[in-house]
Structure formats: C-alpha cells, structure tokens
Amino acid sequence: MKLAKYIKPYLFFAILSPLMMVVEVVVDLIQPTLMSVIVDEGVIGGDISKLVRTGILMLLLVIVGGVGGLSASYFASVASQGFGCDLRGDIFRHVMAFSLEQTDKFSTGSLVTRLTNDVTALQNFVSMVLRMFIRTPMLFVGGIIMALSLDVNFSVVLACAMPIELLIVFIVVLKARPLFDTVQKKIDKVNSIVQENIIGARVVKAFVREEHQIDRFDDANRDLRDTTLYVQKLLSILHPAMMIIMNVSVVAIILIGGLRVQAGELEVGKIMAATTYITQILFSLLMVAMGFQMFSRTLASARRINEVLDEKPVIVSGNAAPERAPQGGSVKFENVSFRYPGTAGKPVLQNINLEVKPGEFLAILGSTGSGKSTLVKLIPRFYDATEGRVLVNDVDVRDYDLKDLRGRISFVLQTSELFSGTIADNIRWGYDEATDEEVRHAAKIAQADEFINSFADGYDTFVAEKGASLSGGQKQRIAIARAILRKPEIIIFDDSTSALDVGTESRLRAALKEELKGTTIIMIAQRITSVMAADRIAVIEDGVITACAPHDELMKTSDTYREIYNSQLGQRGISETDIEELEALAEGGAVGA
C-alpha cells in the first residue's frame, strides 16, 4: 500500500514498538506457569521458600513486562502520530494544488472529513498494528504451546472453540465491511451542511430559514446515527459471542482438569494455568476480530485518501524559467473559448480576442452571467481556456511557473475573503515582508486608512473569522489594500467595489491611477460610473465581446452600452447636470465626495 511510505521516517520507532511488545508477551506467557508452581509447590506442597522466591520472581517479571508494554505503546504513538501528521500535511498540500474545479468535485465537507476523520482512522490503525501484530500471534501460538505442555487433553477444548470463534469473526466482518464506506459518506454530508450553515449564517437568519436548516441537519444527522448504529449492532455481536465461548471453554478446562486431578494425573495449579492460557488464546482471537474490524474501517478511509492523492492537479506549472519571463503587464486573449468542465451546451466564452496594454485601465461591463468573471479568471489560470490561448507579457500563461504568474497578478474577488487576525495581518497577507508604513500607504490608496484609524486598536484591530466584524465596504477596501501592497504588474477587480459608495469609489479610482502608474488595471463592475473613466471599456454579451472602446465612443457606437447607461443614469429622472457631475466624478473629480 503506497500510504506505507509515510511510516518510513519513523521506522526506528516502528521496529522498537513490537520488540518491546515481545518482552511484555513473554512475561504474560510465563506468569501462569509460575503461578502453578506457587499453588502446587508453595501452597499445596507447603514449600514457603519456593512460594516467596517464585512470588518475587513474578513481581520482577511484572515490572519488566510493564516497562516493555509502556515502551511499546510510546514508540507506537510516536510512529503513528508522525505518520498521521505527515500524511495530513501531504494531503493538505495536494489539495492546495487543486484547481477550482477539482475542489468543487470533492466538496469542501468531504475534503475536511478526509483530512480529519479518515487520517485519524489510519493513524489509529498504525498504532494498533505496531502494538498488536506481534502480541496477537505470540499470545495465540505461545498460549497453545504452553497449554498443551500442561496436558494434551486440553487440545479438545481448543479444537472445538477456535473454529466457532473464527466463523463468527468472518461473518460479522464480512457484513460490516461495506458499511464503513457508507458511514464516511454520511459524515461528509453532515460536515458539508455544518460548514454551509456556519459560512452562510447571515443568509440563513436573513431569510428566517433556521428551522429548515435545522431539519436538514437533523435528517443528515439521523441518517448518520442510523447507519452507525447498524454497524455497531453487527460489531456488538462479536464481544459477547467471544466471551460466551471463552467462558464455556474455561468451564470445559476445569471439568477435564478436575477429572484428571481426581485420577492423580494432573495438579491443581496446572488447571489454573491452563484456564489462563485458554483465555489468552481466545482473547487473541478477539483481538484479531477487533483488528479485522479496524482494518475494514481503515480500508475505506485509505481508499478515500488515495482518491485525493491520486487526483493529479489539472493546472500545473509550465517550464519557462521565472527569471526569463518578460515584465510589463500586458494581457492578450487570442481566439479564447471556454466551457466549464463537465458542462455541455454553448461555451461560456466564445472566440474572445482582446489585448490589454501595459499600464492600461480596462473595464469590463456586461449583464449577469455574460462571462465577465470567467474571462478574468483565465489570466491567473484559475481555469485554462478550452480553446485559444491567454498571454501575459506575450507569454502563454500555460508556460509560466504558477507561482511566478500569480505573483505578477493581484486579484480582488467579488466576495472579500478575510482571515482571523489583525487588520494589518490581513493587508500584509500577500506580502509578509511589508513594513508598517507600506501597509498604511496601501490602506490609504484603498481608502481604508480613515476607518481603520477610527478603531480603538487601529491596524491591530482583530478581525473575526471571514471578516464578520466588518461591513461589506470595509472588507472590500481591506482586500483592495492587500492586493495593492503586492505591487503587481496586473491588478484585477472582479466587481470588488460594489459595496463602496460612489464618492469613495471615485477617490479610490483616482488614487489607483495616481499611485499605480504603470500597473495594468482590469476592472469588472456593474455600475456605469465605475467604468466611465477607464481607458477602454469592453462590453461582453453572452460570452462574446461586442464592443471595446472609450466611454465617448461607445455612447456613439454600442447600443448595449447606451442601454446600460440610460437604464442607470438617463431614465430615472436624473438631470443632464447630474449626469455631467457623475461623469466628472467617474473621472476622479471631487464632486459629491
């Protein structure tokens, strides 16, 4: 199994653990024989000195066995915890290399389950194997040898009990094994629902859907409970069945031994030793049953982990050396078409040809679902074009090293993702080495400095998970500051100023043009005032760019652009003077600021 490679760094501890277990098992096998000596020679025979000497020897052996057992458990824990830590880290790194389509394929809840529950299942299995794969066979074989050395007649009991135990183990494990996969999938579903509702808590409350979501969770939770209970019912048969067989076997040993004692052919102490050995033998079979149960569960988890590790990243780095890649910030789309993986029908983007010059401010305008966001996601290779190619600085993005390509680009998403930490931490997130002054400067450009300083702790204000303690506009400005701080060649705004008022957005746009000279800016927006001052505006309809020109030219040549303009500014009772002021504002003026 390829997952075995994760135990190699801890091979020393993995070898020590079973060796220490050998010490404990040897002591366990010797103890019943020594006890028989104490009973037969010390108690019944009246040899007190023999009783004392043997008792002291047993006590010393117990200490040695205890040290062996503790050492075995410690070494097994070191190896299994290291195994789990390395495996979990590898899976996480692998998931981080996934494209967006691959993350969607597994679902977030399922990936969380695989990184936690499934890895823990494998980790526990490794710990159990290191402790039990020596203990179980040694107790089984050693117990049989020691029992038969006392009296061969005890073999009758073993011959009857062992096949019954093995049959029970086989039947139960055979029925339970397929259900472990089902249980893990049920856990996936519960995790997904929990995650969705924690992330979307505000939406749930806003639409008063708490009861609906509670019912949905309860259904998934009950489904998990019922499936798990069914598995546990099957497995619960094992222990009582084994104990019944074990107790019946002990009674049989006592009966056979009693008859042999009456006949003068066996001593009482040996009967006591034989019952202990029989118990050890049958208990080792119970451990085998538990091992098979855990193995079945682990097999299901291993399959799910291998599914993640076997998934090859769809988006991989190109072979071009980063130091040879040209600078500048130009972007070019050549006959680009795109269809989302697994979808049929008309492509989302069709035969796009567009060139953005270094330092140019290009705006993209279009209706919802027209393909605006999809278009810009092809630049940093969140997805790859289905047809045609995308070039940055006249180099196909597929030839870039991914880290180099994305290091040239700052992407401000439509939904501002913030992380737990201070505001400064969030701004510095993409550039750890930034000084406090650089952080403040980026915040000033993003129009965030004023509201940040209004907080009691300023830039050290703690941000709750996902920025829950901030308003939408505040989150957007922090995300914009984070993007600016990286000093990229290209900065992309994916409708990421939608929560800003017109005045703030105007000042932001003016600051961007002043402070980011030479940086290529691509901005997607819904508001006409957000794009009017752009060098060029690309109008996209149903995945096709129908026009691309400055505002004044589009007003003359593009029916679609005029329709958007009139719907937002010209047909709502707004005067010509108001429109002129808005146009001046869009150009970075101070009107209405």
C-alpha positions as a printed NumPy array, in Angstrom:
array([[  0.   ,   0.   ,   0.   ],
       [  1.519,   3.331,  -1.081],
       [  0.5  ,   5.003,   2.181],
       [  3.115,   2.808,   3.87 ],
       [  5.813,   5.265,   2.711],
       [  4.641,   7.673,   5.407],
       [  5.837,   5.273,   8.12 ],
       [  9.41 ,   5.1  ,   6.739],
       [ 10.701,   8.199,   8.556],
       [  9.582,   6.575,  11.813],
       [ 10.833,   3.079,  11.021],
       [ 13.143,   3.061,  14.064],
       [ 10.191,   3.574,  16.424],
       [  8.043,   1.214,  14.343],
       [ 10.61 ,  -1.553,  14.934],
       [ 11.185,  -0.774,  18.617],
       [  7.482,  -0.945,  19.441],
       [  6.928,  -4.619,  18.516],
       [ 10.281,  -5.556,  20.053],
       [  9.179,  -4.075,  23.369],
       [  5.858,  -5.853,  22.948],
       [  7.733,  -9.161,  22.702],
       [  9.049,  -8.527,  26.225],
       [  5.532,  -7.963,  27.572],
       [  4.086, -11.051,  25.844],
       [  6.894, -13.334,  27.048],
       [  6.185, -12.195,  30.603],
       [  2.446, -12.795,  30.111],
       [  3.148, -16.35 ,  28.905],
       [  5.493, -17.174,  31.786],
       [  3.266, -15.857,  34.582],
       [  0.59 , -18.63 ,  34.562],
       [  3.287, -21.336,  34.801],
       [  4.914, -19.558,  37.741],
       [  1.509, -19.268,  39.401],
       [  1.013, -23.024,  39.03 ],
       [  4.356, -23.542,  40.777],
       [  3.249, -21.294,  43.661],
       [ -0.053, -23.2  ,  44.028],
       [  1.277, -26.747,  43.596],
       [  4.64 , -26.497,  45.375],
       [  4.25 , -23.452,  47.603],
       [  0.642, -23.614,  48.826],
       [ -0.327, -27.296,  48.476],
       [  3.246, -28.655,  48.867],
       [  3.974, -26.371,  51.824],
       [  7.314, -25.086,  50.469],
       [  7.186, -21.481,  51.755],
       [ 10.652, -20.569,  50.477],
       [  9.615, -21.712,  46.995],
       [  6.443, -19.613,  47.284],
       [  8.423, -16.486,  48.292],
       [ 11.129, -16.922,  45.627],
       [  8.613, -17.538,  42.874],
       [  6.422, -14.643,  44.061],
       [  9.389, -12.23 ,  43.985],
       [ 10.31 , -13.519,  40.513],
       [  6.738, -12.926,  39.324],
       [  6.811,  -9.386,  40.739],
       [ 10.083,  -8.583,  38.961],
       [  8.731, -10.014,  35.711],
       [  5.585,  -7.901,  36.054],
       [  7.787,  -4.785,  36.312],
       [  9.827,  -5.841,  33.269],
       [  6.636,  -6.619,  31.328],
       [  5.098,  -3.284,  32.352],
       [  8.163,  -1.375,  31.133],
       [  8.002,  -3.344,  27.877],
       [  4.302,  -2.592,  27.426],
       [  4.678,   1.113,  28.201],
       [  7.659,   1.413,  25.847],
       [  5.764,  -0.396,  23.087],
       [  2.815,   1.981,  23.454],
       [  5.077,   5.054,  23.495],
       [  7.047,   4.044,  20.4  ],
       [  3.845,   3.093,  18.587],
       [  2.359,   6.502,  19.443],
       [  5.432,   8.356,  18.162],
       [  5.363,   6.427,  14.869],
       [  1.583,   6.673,  14.351],
       [  1.361,  10.367,  15.28 ],
       [  4.253,  11.164,  12.948],
       [  2.615,   9.085,  10.218],
       [ -0.679,  10.957,  10.668],
       [  0.98 ,  14.381,  10.777],
       [  2.973,  13.803,   7.572],
       [  0.032,  12.254,   5.73 ],
       [ -2.317,  15.083,   6.739],
       [  0.262,  17.648,   5.656],
       [  0.757,  15.929,   2.296],
       [ -2.986,  15.766,   1.63 ],
       [ -3.375,  19.43 ,   2.52 ],
       [ -0.525,  20.446,   0.203],
       [ -2.092,  18.306,  -2.53 ],
       [ -5.487,  19.94 ,  -2.018],
       [ -3.856,  23.394,  -2.16 ],
       [ -2.551,  22.474,  -5.633],
       [ -6.057,  21.592,  -6.872],
       [ -7.778,  23.799,  -9.386],
       [-11.18 ,  25.242,  -8.522],
       [-12.947,  22.512, -10.497],
       [-11.18 ,  19.786,  -8.503],
       [-12.069,  21.379,  -5.169],
       [-15.697,  21.547,  -6.299],
       [-15.553,  17.906,  -7.408],
       [-14.777,  16.618,  -3.899],
       [-16.76 ,  19.278,  -1.986],
       [-15.316,  21.131,   0.99 ],
       [-17.104,  18.966,   3.58 ],
       [-15.699,  15.77 ,   2.09 ],
       [-12.148,  17.161,   1.985],
       [-12.448,  18.205,   5.643],
       [-13.595,  14.679,   6.584],
       [-10.738,  13.089,   4.664],
       [ -8.192,  15.375,   6.301],
       [ -9.548,  14.684,   9.793],
       [-11.626,  11.528,  10.34 ],
       [-10.014,   9.418,   7.623],
       [ -6.436,  10.308,   8.547],
       [ -7.23 ,   9.667,  12.224],
       [ -8.61 ,   6.219,  11.311],
       [ -5.337,   5.345,   9.537],
       [ -3.296,   6.781,  12.374],
       [ -5.131,   4.621,  14.939],
       [ -4.714,   1.571,  12.731],
       [ -0.949,   2.093,  12.516],
       [ -0.764,   2.402,  16.304],
       [ -2.805,  -0.772,  16.766],
       [ -0.796,  -2.753,  14.217],
       [  2.543,  -1.835,  15.808],
       [  1.316,  -2.992,  19.2  ],
       [ -0.793,  -5.969,  18.167],
       [  0.77 ,  -7.642,  15.148],
       [  3.394,  -9.205,  17.45 ],
       [  1.282,  -9.542,  20.607],
       [ -1.655, -11.343,  18.991],
       [  0.199, -14.171,  17.164],
       [  2.618, -14.65 ,  20.062],
       [ -0.225, -14.969,  22.576],
       [ -2.097, -17.296,  20.233],
       [  0.792, -19.632,  19.372],
       [  2.543, -19.322,  22.716],
       [ -0.698, -19.953,  24.613],
       [ -1.419, -23.121,  22.612],
       [  2.113, -24.456,  23.211],
       [  2.025, -23.695,  26.932],
       [ -1.486, -25.153,  27.388],
       [ -0.659, -28.375,  25.563],
       [  2.606, -28.686,  27.517],
       [  0.471, -28.875,  30.646],
       [ -1.885, -31.565,  29.296],
       [ -2.515, -32.719,  25.712],
       [ -6.156, -33.395,  26.546],
       [ -6.78 , -29.627,  26.574],
       [ -6.425, -29.685,  22.772],
       [-10.011, -30.981,  22.574],
       [-11.302, -27.701,  24.015],
       [ -9.184, -25.658,  21.594],
       [-10.286, -27.745,  18.61 ],
       [-13.949, -27.045,  19.436],
       [-13.728, -23.367,  20.448],
       [-11.379, -21.894,  17.847],
       [-13.32 , -22.752,  14.639],
       [-16.531, -21.312,  16.136],
       [-14.793, -18.054,  17.056],
       [-13.177, -17.758,  13.625],
       [-16.518, -18.356,  11.887],
       [-18.241, -15.65 ,  13.943],
       [-15.43 , -13.189,  13.189],
       [-15.593, -13.93 ,   9.461],
       [-19.377, -13.492,   9.197],
       [-19.545, -10.25 ,  11.204],
       [-16.605,  -8.584,   9.445],
       [-17.91 ,  -9.653,   6.021],
       [-21.262,  -7.945,   6.691],
       [-19.829,  -4.834,   8.358],
       [-17.009,  -4.071,   5.938],
       [-19.04 ,  -2.437,   3.087],
       [-20.847,  -0.21 ,   5.596],
       [-17.735,   1.701,   6.639],
       [-17.619,   3.48 ,   3.267],
       [-21.261,   4.454,   3.762],
       [-20.592,   5.818,   7.258],
       [-17.769,   8.046,   5.979],
       [-20.026,   9.44 ,   3.227],
       [-22.693,  10.215,   5.827],
       [-20.053,  12.08 ,   7.872],
       [-19.136,  14.018,   4.695],
       [-22.744,  15.118,   4.332],
       [-23.045,  16.245,   7.965],
       [-19.771,  18.198,   7.704],
       [-20.902,  19.868,   4.477],
       [-24.189,  21.016,   5.998],
       [-22.428,  22.349,   9.11 ],
       [-19.901,  24.237,   7.021],
       [-22.524,  25.703,   4.685],
       [-24.586,  26.981,   7.598],
       [-21.682,  28.45 ,   9.529],
       [-20.41 ,  30.28 ,   6.445],
       [-23.895,  31.316,   5.377],
       [-25.241,  32.076,   8.853],
       [-26.255,  35.617,   7.924],
       [-28.241,  34.467,   4.888],
       [-29.982,  31.796,   6.95 ],
       [-31.001,  34.368,   9.55 ],
       [-31.951,  36.989,   6.978],
       [-34.399,  34.583,   5.305],
       [-35.541,  33.076,   8.628],
       [-34.515,  29.597,   7.461],
       [-33.16 ,  28.357,  10.769],
       [-35.866,  25.726,  11.195],
       [-35.452,  24.493,   7.63 ],
       [-31.677,  24.156,   8.039],
       [-32.07 ,  22.507,  11.453],
       [-34.428,  19.964,   9.871],
       [-31.954,  19.416,   7.052],
       [-29.132,  18.848,   9.538],
       [-31.312,  16.583,  11.679],
       [-32.104,  14.401,   8.652],
       [-28.408,  14.011,   7.81 ],
       [-27.513,  13.531,  11.465],
       [-30.173,  10.845,  11.986],
       [-29.077,   9.139,   8.792],
       [-25.508,   9.016,  10.12 ],
       [-26.751,   7.782,  13.506],
       [-28.873,   5.003,  11.999],
       [-26.097,   3.758,   9.715],
       [-23.527,   3.872,  12.511],
       [-25.901,   2.08 ,  14.889],
       [-26.445,  -0.682,  12.347],
       [-22.682,  -1.167,  12.046],
       [-22.301,  -1.121,  15.814],
       [-25.087,  -3.711,  16.202],
       [-23.211,  -6.061,  13.919],
       [-19.925,  -5.478,  15.72 ],
       [-21.548,  -5.736,  19.147],
       [-22.227,  -9.419,  18.419],
       [-18.51 , -10.128,  18.491],
       [-17.592,  -9.412,  22.092],
       [-20.439, -11.239,  23.898],
       [-20.175, -14.199,  21.499],
       [-16.436, -14.433,  22.161],
       [-16.944, -14.136,  25.907],
       [-19.547, -16.912,  25.894],
       [-17.181, -19.212,  24.002],
       [-14.322, -18.221,  26.281],
       [-16.282, -18.925,  29.469],
       [-17.6  , -22.231,  28.125],
       [-14.021, -23.192,  27.259],
       [-12.834, -22.321,  30.773],
       [-15.603, -24.476,  32.262],
       [-14.556, -27.331,  29.924],
       [-10.934, -26.994,  31.016],
       [-11.965, -27.112,  34.672],
       [-14.108, -30.23 ,  34.08 ],
       [-11.378, -32.035,  32.133],
       [ -8.722, -30.905,  34.611],
       [-10.887, -31.904,  37.592],
       [-11.262, -35.431,  36.242],
       [ -7.521, -35.617,  35.641],
       [ -6.805, -34.355,  39.182],
       [ -9.13 , -36.994,  40.654],
       [ -7.26 , -39.597,  38.642],
       [ -3.968, -38.308,  40.069],
       [ -2.708, -37.417,  36.582],
       [ -2.701, -33.612,  36.961],
       [ -2.08 , -30.968,  39.591],
       [ -4.491, -28.17 ,  40.615],
       [ -2.025, -25.38 ,  39.776],
       [ -1.752, -26.6  ,  36.209],
       [ -5.52 , -26.38 ,  35.786],
       [ -5.346, -22.737,  36.885],
       [ -2.515, -22.123,  34.419],
       [ -4.452, -23.886,  31.651],
       [ -7.54 , -21.689,  32.156],
       [ -5.333, -18.593,  31.864],
       [ -3.697, -19.893,  28.683],
       [ -7.057, -20.776,  27.138],
       [ -8.272, -17.277,  27.985],
       [ -5.157, -15.775,  26.362],
       [ -5.631, -17.89 ,  23.223],
       [ -9.277, -16.999,  22.773],
       [ -8.647, -13.37 ,  23.725],
       [ -6.015, -13.171,  20.982],
       [ -8.719, -14.274,  18.542],
       [-10.931, -11.483,  19.882],
       [ -8.076,  -9.056,  19.162],
       [ -7.897, -10.488,  15.641],
       [-11.619,  -9.735,  15.274],
       [-11.092,  -6.188,  16.5  ],
       [ -8.168,  -5.88 ,  14.1  ],
       [-10.292,  -7.006,  11.151],
       [-12.991,  -4.548,  12.165],
       [-10.483,  -1.687,  12.312],
       [ -8.849,  -2.879,   9.091],
       [-12.182,  -2.712,   7.258],
       [-12.799,   0.798,   8.504],
       [ -9.219,   1.806,   7.665],
       [ -9.513,   0.325,   4.178],
       [-12.488,   2.599,   3.495],
       [-10.555,   5.624,   4.784],
       [ -7.437,   4.656,   2.819],
       [ -9.46 ,   4.474,  -0.407],
       [-10.86 ,   7.948,   0.199],
       [ -7.423,   9.386,   0.991],
       [ -5.924,   7.738,  -2.095],
       [ -8.683,   9.291,  -4.203],
       [ -7.374,  12.709,  -3.156],
       [ -3.68 ,  11.827,  -3.513],
       [ -4.267,  10.159,  -6.9  ],
       [ -6.051,  13.23 ,  -8.239],
       [ -3.488,  14.957, -10.411],
       [ -3.692,  18.769, -10.384],
       [ -5.316,  19.944, -13.601],
       [ -3.48 ,  23.287, -13.514],
       [  0.286,  22.67 , -13.442],
       [  3.286,  24.956, -13.809],
       [  4.887,  25.458, -17.192],
       [  8.568,  25.01 , -17.978],
       [  9.536,  28.634, -18.581],
       [ 12.175,  29.837, -16.122],
       [ 10.7  ,  32.677, -13.975],
       [ 13.806,  34.847, -14.336],
       [ 13.463,  34.784, -18.136],
       [  9.8  ,  35.793, -18.243],
       [  9.395,  39.363, -19.546],
       [  7.984,  42.183, -17.439],
       [  5.336,  44.712, -18.327],
       [  1.77 ,  43.736, -17.543],
       [  0.255,  43.208, -20.978],
       [ -2.618,  40.715, -21.365],
       [ -3.821,  39.218, -24.607],
       [ -6.694,  36.839, -25.4  ],
       [ -6.299,  35.047, -28.732],
       [ -9.391,  33.236, -30.035],
       [-10.261,  32.154, -26.494],
       [-13.279,  29.974, -25.844],
       [-14.136,  28.366, -22.53 ],
       [-16.598,  25.84 , -21.219],
       [-16.697,  24.787, -17.554],
       [-15.567,  21.155, -17.063],
       [-18.409,  18.647, -17.161],
       [-20.885,  21.041, -18.784],
       [-22.451,  20.816, -22.215],
       [-24.11 ,  23.341, -24.492],
       [-22.843,  26.723, -25.591],
       [-19.438,  27.789, -24.209],
       [-19.366,  30.473, -21.533],
       [-16.835,  32.415, -23.617],
       [-16.676,  32.314, -27.414],
       [-13.791,  33.371, -29.629],
       [-12.548,  36.194, -27.404],
       [ -9.869,  38.428, -28.928],
       [ -8.736,  41.226, -26.66 ],
       [ -5.435,  42.966, -25.927],
       [ -4.707,  45.   , -22.807],
       [ -1.584,  47.144, -22.996],
       [  0.832,  47.598, -20.069],
       [ -0.443,  50.256, -17.676],
       [ -3.861,  50.424, -19.326],
       [ -7.08 ,  50.713, -17.323],
       [ -9.559,  48.334, -18.947],
       [-13.102,  47.993, -17.653],
       [-15.4  ,  45.073, -18.431],
       [-19.13 ,  45.626, -18.447],
       [-21.957,  43.189, -19.077],
       [-25.072,  41.634, -17.684],
       [-25.068,  38.937, -15.008],
       [-23.924,  35.617, -16.444],
       [-22.343,  37.17 , -19.529],
       [-18.898,  35.702, -18.727],
       [-17.101,  38.699, -17.172],
       [-15.707,  36.906, -14.111],
       [-14.904,  33.791, -16.113],
       [-12.835,  35.874, -18.536],
       [-10.554,  37.35 , -15.876],
       [-10.187,  34.007, -14.061],
       [ -8.31 ,  32.698, -17.102],
       [ -5.493,  35.244, -16.582],
       [ -4.076,  33.793, -13.313],
       [ -5.077,  30.282, -14.508],
       [ -7.85 ,  29.56 , -12.056],
       [ -9.077,  27.74 , -15.156],
       [ -7.451,  27.083, -18.526],
       [ -9.003,  28.145, -21.813],
       [-10.782,  25.342, -23.657],
       [ -9.648,  26.81 , -26.975],
       [ -7.183,  29.523, -27.912],
       [ -4.663,  30.972, -25.507],
       [ -4.172,  33.707, -22.924],
       [ -0.862,  35.573, -22.885],
       [  0.722,  37.72 , -20.191],
       [  3.664,  39.782, -21.458],
       [  3.372,  37.85 , -24.75 ],
       [  3.978,  34.521, -22.964],
       [  1.264,  31.853, -22.863],
       [  0.081,  31.624, -19.25 ],
       [  0.383,  27.835, -19.503],
       [  4.146,  28.226, -19.962],
       [  4.607,  30.205, -16.749],
       [  5.61 ,  28.807, -13.417],
       [  2.327,  29.18 , -11.492],
       [  3.954,  30.958,  -8.562],
       [  5.662,  33.405, -10.927],
       [  2.474,  34.048, -12.923],
       [  0.272,  34.631,  -9.893],
       [  2.997,  36.697,  -8.242],
       [  2.6  ,  39.19 , -11.098],
       [ -1.154,  39.457, -10.563],
       [ -3.285,  40.714,  -7.689],
       [ -6.885,  39.513,  -7.778],
       [ -9.569,  41.237,  -5.712],
       [-12.515,  38.869,  -5.576],
       [-16.177,  39.781,  -5.69 ],
       [-16.556,  38.28 ,  -2.21 ],
       [-13.865,  39.69 ,   0.075],
       [-12.213,  36.81 ,   1.914],
       [-10.558,  37.875,   5.167],
       [ -8.822,  35.691,   7.728],
       [ -8.735,  35.627,  11.512],
       [ -6.066,  38.042,  12.707],
       [ -5.449,  41.781,  12.818],
       [ -6.295,  44.198,  10.015],
       [ -2.545,  44.656,   9.42 ],
       [ -2.129,  40.873,   9.159],
       [ -4.859,  40.74 ,   6.514],
       [ -3.366,  43.576,   4.462],
       [  0.111,  42.06 ,   4.779],
       [ -1.247,  38.602,   3.902],
       [  0.138,  38.57 ,   0.359],
       [  3.423,  40.253,   1.249],
       [  4.755,  39.244,   4.665],
       [  7.853,  41.444,   4.477],
       [  5.892,  44.69 ,   4.1  ],
       [  6.73 ,  47.411,   6.617],
       [  4.079,  49.147,   8.718],
       [  4.492,  52.24 ,   6.555],
       [  3.892,  50.234,   3.376],
       [  0.766,  48.7  ,   4.933],
       [ -0.569,  52.153,   5.829],
       [  0.246,  53.524,   2.372],
       [ -1.652,  50.66 ,   0.685],
       [ -4.6  ,  51.285,   3.016],
       [ -4.614,  54.989,   2.135],
       [ -4.769,  54.196,  -1.581],
       [ -7.635,  51.772,  -0.875],
       [ -9.46 ,  54.472,   1.12 ],
       [ -9.252,  52.269,   4.215],
       [ -6.872,  54.243,   6.421],
       [ -9.541,  56.565,   7.828],
       [-11.959,  53.877,   9.047],
       [ -9.097,  51.693,  10.313],
       [ -7.783,  54.537,  12.471],
       [-11.29 ,  55.069,  13.857],
       [-10.979,  51.719,  15.659],
       [ -9.532,  51.795,  19.165],
       [ -6.683,  49.442,  18.184],
       [ -6.238,  50.836,  14.679],
       [ -4.319,  48.437,  12.432],
       [ -4.033,  45.993,  15.351],
       [ -7.818,  45.587,  15.485],
       [ -8.675,  41.908,  15.482],
       [-10.776,  40.706,  12.552],
       [-13.249,  37.918,  13.314],
       [-13.387,  34.859,  11.07 ],
       [-14.147,  35.837,   7.441],
       [-14.319,  39.489,   8.498],
       [-17.657,  39.084,  10.284],
       [-16.937,  42.129,  12.472],
       [-16.591,  44.476,   9.456],
       [-19.045,  45.93 ,   6.961],
       [-19.055,  44.88 ,   3.332],
       [-17.387,  48.114,   2.193],
       [-14.713,  47.857,   4.883],
       [-13.908,  44.273,   3.902],
       [-13.65 ,  45.26 ,   0.254],
       [-11.245,  48.104,   0.999],
       [ -9.019,  45.865,   3.15 ],
       [ -8.992,  43.289,   0.329],
       [ -8.07 ,  46.04 ,  -2.154],
       [ -5.261,  47.249,   0.135],
       [ -3.98 ,  43.67 ,   0.348],
       [ -3.872,  43.475,  -3.462],
       [ -2.178,  46.884,  -3.856],
       [  0.53 ,  46.063,  -1.292],
       [  1.96 ,  43.335,  -3.538],
       [  2.838,  45.953,  -6.201],
       [  1.743,  43.647,  -9.025],
       [  2.105,  44.124, -12.756],
       [ -1.608,  43.436, -13.19 ],
       [ -4.428,  44.065, -10.727],
       [ -7.877,  42.625, -11.355],
       [-11.029,  43.889,  -9.631],
       [-13.846,  41.354, -10.003],
       [-16.795,  43.627,  -9.127],
       [-14.933,  44.256,  -5.869],
       [-16.075,  47.857,  -5.35 ],
       [-19.79 ,  47.079,  -5.34 ],
       [-20.145,  47.827,  -1.598],
       [-18.474,  51.245,  -1.868],
       [-20.414,  54.45 ,  -2.248],
       [-19.843,  56.465,  -5.429],
       [-17.67 ,  59.066,  -3.707],
       [-15.376,  56.52 ,  -2.047],
       [-15.114,  54.563,  -5.276],
       [-14.214,  57.729,  -7.177],
       [-11.433,  58.611,  -4.711],
       [-10.197,  55.014,  -4.875],
       [-10.09 ,  55.119,  -8.666],
       [ -8.232,  58.446,  -8.64 ],
       [ -5.707,  57.087,  -6.109],
       [ -5.182,  53.958,  -8.196],
       [ -4.448,  55.995, -11.336],
       [ -2.068,  58.253,  -9.407],
       [ -0.23 ,  55.684,  -7.287],
       [ -0.281,  52.652,  -9.594],
       [  1.08 ,  54.25 , -12.731],
       [  2.403,  51.526, -15.   ],
       [  0.201,  48.867, -13.379],
       [ -2.364,  47.277, -15.675],
       [ -5.83 ,  47.543, -14.136],
       [ -8.706,  45.332, -15.229],
       [-11.969,  46.17 , -13.51 ],
       [-15.295,  44.358, -13.699],
       [-18.187,  46.468, -12.488],
       [-21.958,  46.687, -12.593],
       [-22.199,  50.479, -12.157],
       [-21.69 ,  52.597, -15.229],
       [-19.995,  55.296, -13.113],
       [-17.352,  52.751, -12.109],
       [-16.143,  52.265, -15.678],
       [-16.737,  55.555, -17.48 ],
       [-13.225,  56.881, -16.735],
       [-11.456,  53.723, -17.962],
       [ -9.093,  53.946, -20.925],
       [-11.291,  51.403, -22.655],
       [-14.472,  49.54 , -21.786],
       [-15.085,  46.023, -23.09 ],
       [-18.784,  45.204, -23.437],
       [-19.464,  41.471, -23.176],
       [-22.751,  39.774, -24.086],
       [-23.386,  36.023, -23.825],
       [-19.684,  35.259, -23.784],
       [-18.827,  37.475, -26.753],
       [-17.113,  40.868, -26.685],
       [-19.346,  43.061, -28.801],
       [-17.525,  46.354, -28.344],
       [-14.332,  47.715, -26.792],
       [-13.61 ,  51.445, -26.791],
       [-13.582,  54.517, -24.515],
       [-16.835,  55.751, -22.98 ],
       [-17.475,  58.55 , -25.504],
       [-17.026,  56.263, -28.478],
       [-19.226,  53.528, -27.006],
       [-22.011,  56.027, -26.444],
       [-21.992,  56.549, -30.217],
       [-21.364,  53.007, -31.463],
       [-22.7  ,  50.468, -28.904],
       [-26.448,  50.044, -28.43 ],
       [-25.85 ,  47.751, -25.47 ],
       [-23.617,  50.246, -23.697],
       [-26.08 ,  53.077, -24.286],
       [-28.883,  50.896, -22.949],
       [-26.915,  50.179, -19.748],
       [-26.012,  53.859, -19.437],
       [-29.597,  55.02 , -19.876],
       [-31.002,  52.368, -17.545],
       [-28.686,  53.509, -14.749],
       [-28.373,  57.242, -15.363],
       [-30.606,  58.534, -18.103],
       [-34.073,  57.152, -17.339],
       [-34.551,  57.698, -13.624],
       [-35.379,  61.383, -13.577],
       [-31.721,  62.392, -13.369],
       [-30.982,  65.781, -14.934],
       [-28.301,  66.451, -17.506],
       [-26.429,  68.417, -14.844],
       [-26.472,  65.408, -12.506],
       [-25.148,  63.189, -15.291],
       [-22.336,  65.63 , -16.013],
       [-21.422,  65.651, -12.318],
       [-21.418,  61.837, -12.202],
       [-19.22 ,  61.727, -15.288],
       [-16.833,  64.191, -13.652],
       [-16.907,  62.056, -10.508],
       [-16.115,  58.951, -12.541],
       [-13.075,  60.739, -13.936],
       [-11.743,  61.175, -10.414],
       [-13.164,  64.57 ,  -9.535],
       [-14.332,  65.605,  -6.1  ],
       [-17.971,  66.162,  -6.958],
       [-20.159,  64.668,  -4.248],
       [-17.164,  63.31 ,  -2.345]])
